[in-house]
């Protein structure tokens, strides 16, 4: 059975029938062994899933942006979206541009952490 699955997978890959790559980043901030922020973001072909696993405030505050840097490493950030997700919940965003970035914090006033 394992050989059949491997063979079928190889044949499908020859015809371009592969799953699109998924990139997952985890942001975790803890203090004295207690999670202040635990978030998981998965990106796949222009859409992303933002999951707030735990947050000291009960919500994760996300920022989605594009960043362009010049040769001197001076970067300009263009904000695309800001939203919050309750702890234990997730939110899916569609139609995001290629190369977008995101960061998360446990409060709208705190510095945003990148995964």
Secondary structure, DSSP 8 states (H G I E B T S, - for coil): -HHHHHHHHHHHHHTT------EEEEEEEEETTEEEEEEEEEEETTEEEEEEEEETTSEEEEEEEEEEE-TT--EEEEEEEEEEEETTEEEEE-S--TT-EEEEESSTTS--B--
